[in-house]
Amino acid sequence: MLENRKYASTRPIVEYRRYTLHPGRRETLIDLFERHFIESQNEAGMEVLAHYRDLDDPDAFVWFRGFRDMATRAEALRAFYLDGEAWRTHREAANATMIDSDDVLLLREVRAGSGFGPARPRPPVGAQLPPSREVVTTYRLAAPADAAFLDLFDRALVPAAAAAGARLHAAYATEYGANNFPRLPVREGEHVFVWIAGFDDQASCERYQQALASSPRWRERVLPELSPRLIGPPEVRRLAPAARSLARD
């Protein structure tokens, strides 16, 4: 069930950012990111929650960062991008890896505590890659994710996904507040629901996808209720956490 957890989230607002990179430049960006853009963003008043390699696209980089509220978001982004030394020093190298950095969803926890868990010690630069995997599923909805949609998610979708081997890590929906740092575009005018599932390793992730595809429960109980609410096929991204990501299991 998607119920309130035992901790109070300090980062209910998140940006879900997906970058298209020039071929062969992802490792360069990840190295820059892990050396220069994690602590500096945290110090500016936001938190880098998770960052990943996309397993199905070698030229895609995916990450989440969180904010206490929308007012803090504007302050933190200004501090990092306009006043921060790290971005001023390394932005040309970072931007040189990117074709597009504007595929961004501005989201909010669907319930208090439904986002990524509390902060834990971050692995140091040079840490080993974790074996874990995550699947981020995005639903484009015909209407905002209301109480009826959350009931469907709790009652039908989460149990079916868990039966197939998924662990629910987080769930978010569209934040409808205006983008208060317009230098960085976000996708607007959409209703989305994003949920993140975790797996121990690549094999368990693959078993989950196979089990879900062949699940009568999924086909007969979940999809008939879910599909009429969607305006397009779900977007499913299989992700490998980078070495310093907080989402590692």
ZAGU-321518 format. One record per atom (N, C-alpha, C): residue number from 1; residue in one letter; z, x, y. Coordinates in steps of 0.2 Angstrom, whole numbers, always signed. Layout:
   nr  rest      w      u      v
  NUM     a      Z      X      Y
...
//
This chain:
   nr  rest      w      u      v
    1     m     +0     +4     -6
    1     m     +0     +0     +0
    1     m     +0     +4     +6
    2     l     -3     +2    +11
    2     l     -3     +5    +18
    2     l     +3     +3    +22
    3     e     +8     +6    +21
    3     e    +14     +3    +24
    3     e    +17     +9    +28
    4     n    +22     +7    +33
    4     n    +25    +12    +37
    4     n    +28    +17    +33
    5     r    +27    +23    +35
    5     r    +30    +29    +31
    5     r    +37    +30    +34
    6     k    +40    +36    +31
    6     k    +47    +37    +32
    6     k    +48    +42    +38
    7     y    +42    +44    +41
    7     y    +42    +48    +47
    7     y    +39    +44    +53
    8     a    +41    +47    +59
    8     a    +38    +44    +65
    8     a    +32    +49    +67
    9     s    +26    +46    +67
    9     s    +21    +50    +69
    9     s    +21    +52    +77
   10     t    +19    +59    +78
   10     t    +19    +61    +85
   10     t    +12    +62    +87
   11     r     +7    +60    +83
   11     r     +0    +61    +85
   11     r     -4    +55    +83
   12     p     -2    +49    +86
   12     p     -6    +43    +83
   12     p    -13    +42    +86
   13     i    -15    +46    +91
   13     i    -22    +46    +93
   13     i    -25    +52    +90
   14     v    -31    +51    +88
   14     v    -35    +57    +85
   14     v    -42    +57    +87
   15     e    -45    +62    +87
   15     e    -53    +63    +88
   15     e    -55    +66    +81
   16     y    -60    +62    +78
   16     y    -63    +64    +72
   16     y    -70    +67    +74
   17     r    -70    +74    +74
   17     r    -76    +77    +77
   17     r    -80    +80    +71
   18     r    -87    +79    +72
   18     r    -92    +82    +66
   18     r    -97    +86    +70
   19     y    -98    +92    +69
   19     y   -103    +96    +72
   19     y   -108    +98    +68
   20     t   -114    +98    +70
   20     t   -120   +100    +67
   20     t   -122   +107    +70
   21     l   -122   +112    +65
   21     l   -122   +119    +67
   21     l   -129   +122    +66
   22     h   -131   +128    +69
   22     h   -137   +131    +67
   22     h   -136   +134    +60
   23     p   -142   +134    +56
   23     p   -141   +137    +49
   23     p   -138   +143    +49
   24     g   -133   +144    +44
   24     g   -129   +150    +43
   24     g   -124   +152    +48
   25     r   -122   +147    +52
   25     r   -117   +149    +57
   25     r   -110   +146    +56
   26     r   -109   +143    +51
   26     r   -103   +139    +50
   26     r    -97   +144    +49
   27     e    -98   +150    +45
   27     e    -93   +154    +44
   27     e    -91   +158    +51
   28     t    -96   +159    +55
   28     t    -94   +162    +62
   28     t    -90   +157    +66
   29     l    -91   +151    +66
   29     l    -87   +146    +70
   29     l    -80   +145    +67
   30     i    -80   +145    +60
   30     i    -73   +144    +57
   30     i    -69   +150    +59
   31     d    -72   +156    +58
   31     d    -68   +162    +60
   31     d    -65   +162    +67
   32     l    -70   +160    +72
   32     l    -68   +159    +79
   32     l    -62   +154    +80
   33     f    -63   +148    +76
   33     f    -59   +143    +77
   33     f    -52   +145    +74
   34     e    -51   +148    +68
   34     e    -45   +150    +65
   34     e    -41   +155    +69
   35     r    -45   +160    +72
   35     r    -42   +165    +76
   35     r    -40   +163    +83
   36     h    -44   +159    +86
   36     h    -43   +158    +94
   36     h    -42   +151    +96
   37     f    -44   +146    +92
   37     f    -44   +139    +94
   37     f    -39   +134    +91
   38     i    -34   +137    +87
   38     i    -29   +133    +84
   38     i    -23   +133    +89
   39     e    -19   +139    +89
   39     e    -13   +139    +93
   39     e    -15   +138   +100
   40     s    -20   +140   +103
   40     s    -22   +138   +110
   40     s    -22   +131   +111
   41     q    -25   +127   +107
   41     q    -25   +120   +108
   41     q    -18   +117   +107
   42     n    -15   +119   +102
   42     n     -8   +116   +101
   42     n     -4   +118   +108
   43     e     -4   +124   +110
   43     e     -1   +125   +116
   43     e     -3   +121   +122
   44     a     -9   +119   +122
   44     a    -11   +114   +128
   44     a     -9   +107   +127
   45     g     -6   +105   +122
   45     g     -3    +99   +121
   45     g     -6    +94   +116
   46     m    -10    +97   +112
   46     m    -13    +93   +106
   46     m    -11    +96   +100
   47     e    -14    +94    +94
   47     e    -13    +97    +88
   47     e    -19    +97    +84
   48     v    -21   +103    +81
   48     v    -26   +103    +77
   48     v    -24   +101    +70
   49     l    -26    +95    +67
   49     l    -23    +92    +61
   49     l    -26    +95    +55
   50     a    -33    +95    +55
   50     a    -36    +97    +49
   50     a    -43    +99    +51
   51     h    -46   +104    +47
   51     h    -53   +106    +48
   51     h    -56   +108    +42
   52     y    -62   +107    +41
   52     y    -65   +107    +35
   52     y    -73   +110    +35
   53     r    -75   +112    +29
   53     r    -82   +113    +27
   53     r    -84   +107    +24
   54     d    -90   +105    +26
   54     d    -93    +99    +22
   54     d    -96   +101    +16
   55     l    -94    +99    +10
   55     l    -97   +101     +4
   55     l   -104    +99     +3
   56     d   -107    +94     +6
   56     d   -114    +92     +5
   56     d   -118    +94    +11
   57     d   -116    +98    +16
   57     d   -120   +100    +21
   57     d   -117   +107    +24
   58     p   -121   +112    +22
   58     p   -119   +119    +24
   58     p   -119   +120    +31
   59     d   -122   +116    +35
   59     d   -122   +117    +42
   59     d   -118   +112    +46
   60     a   -113   +109    +43
   60     a   -108   +104    +46
   60     a   -101   +107    +46
   61     f    -98   +106    +52
   61     f    -90   +108    +52
   61     f    -87   +101    +55
   62     v    -81   +100    +51
   62     v    -78    +93    +53
   62     v    -71    +95    +54
   63     w    -68    +91    +59
   63     w    -61    +92    +61
   63     w    -58    +87    +64
   64     f    -51    +86    +64
   64     f    -47    +81    +67
   64     f    -42    +85    +72
   65     r    -41    +82    +78
   65     r    -36    +84    +82
   65     r    -32    +78    +85
   66     g    -25    +79    +86
   66     g    -21    +73    +87
   66     g    -18    +74    +94
   67     f    -16    +68    +97
   67     f    -13    +67   +103
   67     f     -7    +62   +103
   68     r     -2    +63   +107
   68     r     +3    +59   +108
   68     r     +1    +52   +110
   69     d     -3    +52   +115
   69     d     -6    +46   +118
   69     d    -12    +47   +122
   70     m    -15    +42   +125
   70     m    -21    +44   +129
   70     m    -20    +48   +135
   71     a    -14    +46   +139
   71     a    -13    +50   +145
   71     a    -12    +58   +143
   72     t     -9    +59   +138
   72     t     -8    +66   +135
   72     t    -14    +69   +133
   73     r    -19    +65   +130
   73     r    -25    +68   +129
   73     r    -29    +70   +135
   74     a    -29    +67   +140
   74     a    -33    +69   +146
   74     a    -30    +76   +149
   75     e    -23    +76   +149
   75     e    -20    +82   +151
   75     e    -21    +88   +147
   76     a    -21    +87   +140
   76     a    -22    +92   +136
   76     a    -29    +95   +136
   77     l    -34    +91   +136
   77     l    -40    +93   +136
   77     l    -42    +97   +142
   78     r    -40    +94   +148
   78     r    -41    +98   +154
   78     r    -37   +105   +154
   79     a    -31   +105   +151
   79     a    -28   +112   +150
   79     a    -32   +116   +146
   80     f    -35   +114   +141
   80     f    -38   +119   +136
   80     f    -45   +120   +139
   81     y    -49   +115   +141
   81     y    -56   +117   +142
   81     y    -57   +119   +149
   82     l    -53   +117   +154
   82     l    -54   +119   +161
   82     l    -50   +125   +163
   83     d    -44   +125   +160
   83     d    -39   +130   +163
   83     d    -37   +136   +157
   84     g    -39   +134   +151
   84     g    -37   +139   +146
   84     g    -41   +145   +145
   85     e    -37   +150   +144
   85     e    -41   +157   +143
   85     e    -45   +157   +136
   86     a    -42   +154   +131
   86     a    -46   +155   +124
   86     a    -53   +152   +125
   87     w    -53   +146   +128
   87     w    -60   +143   +128
   87     w    -64   +147   +133
   88     r    -62   +149   +138
   88     r    -65   +153   +143
   88     r    -68   +159   +140
   89     t    -64   +162   +136
   89     t    -66   +169   +133
   89     t    -71   +168   +128
   90     h    -70   +163   +123
   90     h    -74   +162   +117
   90     h    -79   +156   +117
   91     r    -80   +153   +122
   91     r    -84   +147   +122
   91     r    -91   +148   +121
   92     e    -94   +154   +124
   92     e   -101   +155   +123
   92     e   -102   +157   +116
   93     a    -98   +161   +112
   93     a    -99   +162   +105
   93     a    -98   +156   +101
   94     a    -94   +151   +103
   94     a    -93   +145    +99
   94     a    -99   +141   +100
   95     n   -101   +140   +106
   95     n   -107   +135   +108
   95     n   -113   +138   +105
   96     a   -114   +144   +104
   96     a   -120   +147   +101
   96     a   -121   +145    +94
   97     t   -115   +143    +90
   97     t   -116   +141    +83
   97     t   -118   +134    +83
   98     m   -118   +130    +88
   98     m   -119   +123    +88
   98     m   -125   +120    +90
   99     i   -128   +115    +86
   99     i   -134   +111    +88
   99     i   -131   +105    +92
  100     d   -126   +102    +89
  100     d   -123    +96    +92
  100     d   -116    +95    +91
  101     s   -112    +94    +96
  101     s   -105    +93    +95
  101     s   -103    +86    +98
  102     d   -107    +81    +98
  102     d   -106    +75   +102
  102     d   -104    +69    +97
  103     d   -104    +71    +90
  103     d   -103    +65    +85
  103     d    -95    +65    +84
  104     v    -92    +61    +89
  104     v    -85    +61    +89
  104     v    -83    +53    +89
  105     l    -78    +52    +85
  105     l    -75    +45    +85
  105     l    -68    +46    +88
  106     l    -66    +42    +93
  106     l    -59    +42    +95
  106     l    -55    +36    +92
  107     l    -50    +38    +88
  107     l    -47    +33    +84
  107     l    -39    +33    +85
  108     r    -36    +28    +82
  108     r    -29    +27    +82
  108     r    -26    +25    +75
  109     e    -20    +27    +74
  109     e    -17    +25    +68
  109     e    -17    +17    +67
  110     v    -19    +15    +61
  110     v    -19     +8    +60
  110     v    -12     +5    +60
  111     r     -8     +8    +58
  111     r     +0     +7    +59
  111     r     +4    +13    +60
  112     a     +9    +12    +63
  112     a    +14    +18    +64
  112     a    +15    +22    +58
  113     g    +13    +28    +58
  113     g    +14    +32    +52
  113     g     +9    +32    +47
  114     s     +3    +29    +49
  114     s     -3    +29    +44
  114     s     -7    +35    +45
  115     g     -6    +39    +50
  115     g    -10    +45    +51
  115     g     -8    +51    +46
  116     f    -11    +57    +48
  116     f     -9    +63    +44
  116     f     -1    +64    +44
  117     g     +1    +67    +39
  117     g     +9    +68    +39
  117     g    +11    +72    +44
  118     p    +18    +73    +44
  118     p    +21    +78    +49
  118     p    +19    +85    +48
  119     a    +19    +88    +54
  119     a    +17    +95    +54
  119     a    +21   +100    +49
  120     r    +18   +104    +46
  120     r    +21   +109    +41
  120     r    +19   +116    +44
  121     p    +22   +121    +41
  121     p    +20   +128    +43
  121     p    +13   +129    +41
  122     r    +10   +132    +46
  122     r     +2   +133    +46
  122     r     +1   +140    +42
  123     p     -4   +140    +38
  123     p     -5   +147    +35
  123     p     -8   +151    +40
  124     p     -7   +158    +39
  124     p     -9   +163    +44
  124     p    -16   +164    +43
  125     v    -19   +168    +48
  125     v    -26   +170    +48
  125     v    -27   +174    +42
  126     g    -32   +173    +38
  126     g    -33   +177    +32
  126     g    -30   +174    +26
  127     a    -27   +168    +26
  127     a    -24   +165    +20
  127     a    -30   +163    +15
  128     q    -28   +162     +9
  128     q    -33   +160     +4
  128     q    -35   +153     +5
  129     l    -41   +151     +3
  129     l    -43   +145     +3
  129     l    -40   +140     -2
  130     p    -37   +134     +0
  130     p    -34   +130     -5
  130     p    -40   +127    -10
  131     p    -38   +125    -16
  131     p    -42   +122    -20
  131     p    -43   +114    -19
  132     s    -39   +111    -15
  132     s    -39   +104    -14
  132     s    -46   +102    -10
  133     r    -47    +95    -11
  133     r    -53    +92     -8
  133     r    -50    +86     -4
  134     e    -54    +84     +1
  134     e    -53    +77     +4
  134     e    -60    +73     +4
  135     v    -59    +67     +4
  135     v    -65    +62     +5
  135     v    -63    +58    +11
  136     v    -67    +58    +16
  136     v    -67    +54    +22
  136     v    -72    +49    +22
  137     t    -70    +43    +22
  137     t    -74    +37    +22
  137     t    -74    +33    +28
  138     t    -80    +32    +31
  138     t    -80    +28    +38
  138     t    -84    +22    +36
  139     y    -81    +16    +38
  139     y    -84    +10    +38
  139     y    -86     +8    +45
  140     r    -92     +6    +46
  140     r    -94     +3    +53
  140     r    -93     -5    +52
  141     l    -89     -8    +56
  141     l    -87    -15    +55
  141     l    -91    -19    +60
  142     a    -92    -26    +58
  142     a    -95    -31    +63
  142     a    -90    -33    +68
  143     a    -83    -32    +67
  143     a    -78    -34    +71
  143     a    -72    -29    +71
  144     p    -68    -29    +76
  144     p    -62    -24    +75
  144     p    -58    -25    +68
  145     a    -55    -20    +66
  145     a    -51    -20    +60
  145     a    -44    -24    +62
  146     d    -44    -30    +60
  146     d    -39    -35    +61
  146     d    -34    -35    +55
  147     a    -29    -39    +56
  147     a    -24    -40    +51
  147     a    -27    -42    +44
  148     a    -32    -46    +44
  148     a    -35    -48    +38
  148     a    -39    -42    +35
  149     f    -42    -38    +39
  149     f    -45    -32    +36
  149     f    -40    -27    +33
  150     l    -34    -26    +36
  150     l    -29    -22    +34
  150     l    -26    -24    +27
  151     d    -26    -31    +27
  151     d    -23    -34    +21
  151     d    -28    -33    +15
  152     l    -34    -33    +16
  152     l    -39    -31    +11
  152     l    -39    -24     +9
  153     f    -38    -20    +14
  153     f    -37    -13    +12
  153     f    -31    -11     +8
  154     d    -25    -14    +10
  154     d    -19    -14     +6
  154     d    -19    -17     -1
  155     r    -22    -23     -1
  155     r    -21    -27     -7
  155     r    -26    -25    -12
  156     a    -32    -23    -10
  156     a    -38    -22    -15
  156     a    -40    -15    -15
  157     l    -42    -12     -9
  157     l    -45     -6     -9
  157     l    -41     +0    -11
  158     v    -35     +0     -8
  158     v    -30     +6    -10
  158     v    -29     +6    -17
  159     p    -27     +1    -20
  159     p    -25     +1    -27
  159     p    -31     +3    -32
  160     a    -37     +0    -30
  160     a    -43     +2    -34
  160     a    -44    +10    -33
  161     a    -44    +12    -27
  161     a    -45    +20    -26
  161     a    -40    +24    -29
  162     a    -33    +21    -29
  162     a    -28    +25    -33
  162     a    -29    +25    -40
  163     a    -31    +20    -43
  163     a    -33    +19    -50
  163     a    -38    +24    -52
  164     a    -43    +25    -47
  164     a    -48    +30    -49
  164     a    -46    +37    -48
  165     g    -40    +39    -45
  165     g    -38    +45    -44
  165     g    -37    +48    -37
  166     a    -37    +43    -32
  166     a    -36    +45    -25
  166     a    -29    +45    -23
  167     r    -27    +49    -18
  167     r    -21    +49    -14
  167     r    -23    +48     -7
  168     l    -20    +42     -5
  168     l    -21    +40     +2
  168     l    -18    +45     +7
  169     h    -21    +49    +11
  169     h    -18    +53    +16
  169     h    -17    +50    +23
  170     a    -22    +46    +25
  170     a    -22    +43    +32
  170     a    -27    +38    +33
  171     a    -26    +33    +38
  171     a    -30    +28    +39
  171     a    -30    +27    +47
  172     y    -36    +26    +50
  172     y    -37    +26    +57
  172     y    -42    +20    +59
  173     a    -42    +17    +65
  173     a    -47    +13    +67
  173     a    -49    +15    +74
  174     t    -54    +12    +77
  174     t    -56    +13    +84
  174     t    -51    +13    +89
  175     e    -50    +18    +93
  175     e    -46    +17    +99
  175     e    -50    +15   +105
  176     y    -49     +9   +108
  176     y    -53     +6   +112
  176     y    -52     +8   +120
  177     g    -47    +12   +121
  177     g    -46    +15   +127
  177     g    -52    +19   +130
  178     a    -53    +19   +136
  178     a    -59    +22   +139
  178     a    -58    +30   +138
  179     n    -64    +33   +137
  179     n    -64    +40   +136
  179     n    -61    +43   +143
  180     n    -55    +46   +143
  180     n    -53    +49   +149
  180     n    -54    +56   +150
  181     f    -58    +59   +146
  181     f    -61    +66   +147
  181     f    -68    +66   +146
  182     p    -72    +63   +151
  182     p    -79    +62   +149
  182     p    -83    +68   +149
  183     r    -81    +74   +150
  183     r    -85    +80   +149
  183     r    -86    +81   +141
  184     l    -82    +78   +137
  184     l    -83    +78   +130
  184     l    -85    +70   +128
  185     p    -91    +69   +126
  185     p    -93    +62   +124
  185     p    -90    +60   +118
  186     v    -88    +54   +117
  186     v    -87    +50   +111
  186     v    -91    +45   +110
  187     r    -92    +43   +103
  187     r    -96    +37   +102
  187     r    -92    +30   +104
  188     e    -95    +26   +108
  188     e    -92    +20   +111
  188     e    -96    +14   +108
  189     g    -93     +8   +109
  189     g    -96     +2   +108
  189     g    -96     +1   +100
  190     e    -92     +4    +96
  190     e    -92     +3    +89
  190     e    -85     +1    +87
  191     h    -85     -3    +81
  191     h    -79     -4    +77
  191     h    -79     +0    +71
  192     v    -74     +4    +70
  192     v    -74     +8    +64
  192     v    -67     +8    +61
  193     f    -67    +10    +54
  193     f    -61    +11    +51
  193     f    -62    +17    +46
  194     v    -58    +22    +47
  194     v    -59    +28    +44
  194     v    -52    +29    +39
  195     w    -54    +31    +33
  195     w    -48    +33    +28
  195     w    -49    +39    +25
  196     i    -44    +43    +23
  196     i    -45    +50    +21
  196     i    -41    +50    +14
  197     a    -44    +52     +9
  197     a    -41    +52     +2
  197     a    -41    +60     +0
  198     g    -35    +62     -3
  198     g    -35    +69     -6
  198     g    -35    +69    -13
  199     f    -37    +75    -15
  199     f    -37    +77    -22
  199     f    -35    +84    -23
  200     d    -33    +86    -29
  200     d    -30    +92    -31
  200     d    -36    +98    -31
  201     d    -42    +96    -33
  201     d    -47   +101    -34
  201     d    -54    +97    -34
  202     q    -59   +101    -34
  202     q    -66    +99    -35
  202     q    -67    +94    -41
  203     a    -64    +96    -46
  203     a    -65    +92    -52
  203     a    -62    +85    -52
  204     s    -56    +85    -49
  204     s    -53    +78    -48
  204     s    -56    +74    -43
  205     c    -59    +77    -38
  205     c    -63    +73    -33
  205     c    -69    +70    -36
  206     e    -73    +74    -40
  206     e    -79    +72    -44
  206     e    -77    +66    -49
  207     r    -71    +67    -52
  207     r    -69    +62    -57
  207     r    -68    +55    -53
  208     y    -65    +56    -47
  208     y    -64    +50    -43
  208     y    -70    +46    -42
  209     q    -75    +50    -39
  209     q    -81    +47    -37
  209     q    -85    +43    -43
  210     q    -84    +47    -49
  210     q    -87    +44    -55
  210     q    -84    +37    -57
  211     a    -77    +38    -57
  211     a    -73    +32    -59
  211     a    -74    +26    -54
  212     l    -74    +28    -48
  212     l    -75    +22    -43
  212     l    -82    +19    -44
  213     a    -87    +23    -45
  213     a    -93    +20    -46
  213     a    -94    +15    -52
  214     s    -90    +17    -57
  214     s    -91    +13    -63
  214     s    -85     +8    -64
  215     s    -81     +7    -59
  215     s    -75     +3    -59
  215     s    -77     -4    -59
  216     p    -76     -9    -64
  216     p    -76    -16    -63
  216     p    -72    -19    -57
  217     r    -66    -16    -57
  217     r    -62    -18    -51
  217     r    -65    -17    -44
  218     w    -68    -12    -43
  218     w    -71    -10    -37
  218     w    -77    -15    -36
  219     r    -81    -15    -41
  219     r    -87    -19    -40
  219     r    -86    -27    -40
  220     e    -81    -29    -43
  220     e    -80    -36    -44
  220     e    -75    -39    -39
  221     r    -70    -35    -37
  221     r    -65    -37    -32
  221     r    -65    -34    -25
  222     v    -67    -28    -25
  222     v    -66    -25    -18
  222     v    -73    -26    -14
  223     l    -78    -24    -17
  223     l    -85    -24    -14
  223     l    -87    -31    -11
  224     p    -86    -37    -15
  224     p    -87    -43    -13
  224     p    -84    -45     -7
  225     e    -77    -43     -6
  225     e    -74    -44     +0
  225     e    -75    -39     +6
  226     l    -77    -33     +4
  226     l    -78    -28     +9
  226     l    -85    -28    +12
  227     s    -90    -29     +8
  227     s    -97    -28    +11
  227     s    -98    -33    +16
  228     p    -96    -39    +16
  228     p    -98    -44    +22
  228     p    -95    -42    +29
  229     r    -90    -37    +29
  229     r    -87    -35    +35
  229     r    -91    -29    +38
  230     l    -95    -26    +34
  230     l    -99    -20    +36
  230     l   -105    -21    +39
  231     i   -107    -17    +44
  231     i   -114    -18    +47
  231     i   -119    -12    +44
  232     g   -117     -8    +39
  232     g   -121     -3    +37
  232     g   -117     +0    +31
  233     p   -120     +5    +27
  233     p   -117     +8    +21
  233     p   -112    +12    +24
  234     p   -106    +13    +20
  234     p   -101    +18    +21
  234     p   -104    +25    +22
  235     e   -101    +28    +27
  235     e   -102    +36    +27
  235     e    -96    +39    +23
  236     v    -98    +43    +18
  236     v    -93    +46    +14
  236     v    -95    +54    +15
  237     r    -89    +58    +17
  237     r    -90    +65    +17
  237     r    -85    +68    +13
  238     r    -87    +73     +8
  238     r    -83    +77     +4
  238     r    -82    +83     +7
  239     l    -75    +85     +8
  239     l    -73    +90    +12
  239     l    -69    +95     +9
  240     a    -70   +102    +10
  240     a    -65   +107     +8
  240     a    -61   +110    +14
  241     p    -54   +109    +14
  241     p    -50   +111    +19
  241     p    -51   +119    +20
  242     a    -52   +121    +26
  242     a    -52   +128    +28
  242     a    -45   +131    +27
  243     a    -45   +138    +27
  243     a    -39   +141    +25
  243     a    -33   +139    +29
  244     r    -33   +138    +36
  244     r    -28   +137    +40
  244     r    -27   +129    +42
  245     s    -31   +125    +38
  245     s    -30   +118    +39
  245     s    -23   +116    +37
  246     l    -20   +111    +41
  246     l    -14   +108    +39
  246     l    -15   +103    +33
  247     a    -21   +100    +33
  247     a    -22    +96    +27
  247     a    -25   +100    +21
  248     r    -20   +102    +17
  248     r    -22   +106    +11
  248     r    -21   +103     +4
  249     d    -18    +97     +4
  249     d    -17    +95     -3
  249     d    -17    +87     -2
//
